[in-house]
Amino acid sequence: MYWLAKRMLPIPALVAAHPALALTFRFWNEQREDGRLPPRCALDTPHFRLLVPDAHWIDMRRARVEGLVDLGPLRAYADAVAAGLNRPEPVQLGAALVDDLENAVFVGAPIYLQIDLSLQARPFSYQTLMVPLADDGFNVCEVAMVVEAARHGAREGPPGALADDDMQRQDLG
């Protein structure tokens, strides 16, 4: 498996993103007070869990102590190797995502990514939103990650997944 590209997109591009990502950003942004980052308890509510059940919470304090970061839904793709990044050694997607998490922690700002992968010469993509959380409003201790399959023409998600229009065709007949 290869990862073809990992693009950081501007936050205004969330208007065209999967609704779970846009909702997560809106919910996170509404919980901020006086420019401070919200704590996890402000975001991780029963209401939010109903609307975004696949949110993954990464404890960055524990990750630093243990040296391991659980990438949640992207864990299966962590060993994917970059194709042609003009580097002397191959770059694994997991290492690149850990760098993005560290960037979200360092700057205290959300990061919105599109990750393009290829499995058996079939492309598929994921949209990822990482939002930092801080118990004291300033020092990031956790990151919430929401990952959703991105549209790729008429197909969505990894090879073998049904697109919305395929499901509708099955329902109709």
LINMO-V62126 format. One record per backbone hydrogen bond with DSSP energy under -1.0 kcal/mol. NH is the residue of the N-H (numbers start at 1). CO is the residue of the C=O. If there is no record, write none. Layout:
NH	CO
NH	CO
//
This chain:
2	118
3	81
4	116
5	116
7	114
9	112
13	10
14	11
15	12
16	13
17	14
21	18
22	18
23	19
24	20
25	21
26	22
27	23
28	24
29	25
30	26
31	27
36	33
37	137
42	39
43	40
44	40
45	43
49	45
50	46
51	47
52	48
55	52
56	145
58	143
60	141
61	141
63	59
64	60
65	61
66	62
67	63
74	71
75	72
77	74
78	75
80	77
81	1
82	91
83	3
93	80
94	78
96	92
97	93
98	94
99	95
100	96
101	97
102	98
103	99
104	100
105	101
106	102
107	103
108	104
111	130
113	128
114	7
115	126
116	5
117	124
118	2
119	122
122	119
124	117
126	115
127	148
128	113
129	146
130	111
131	144
133	142
134	38
141	133
142	133
143	58
144	131
145	56
146	129
148	127
150	125
152	155
155	152
157	150
161	158
167	163
168	164
169	165
170	166
171	167
172	168
173	169
//
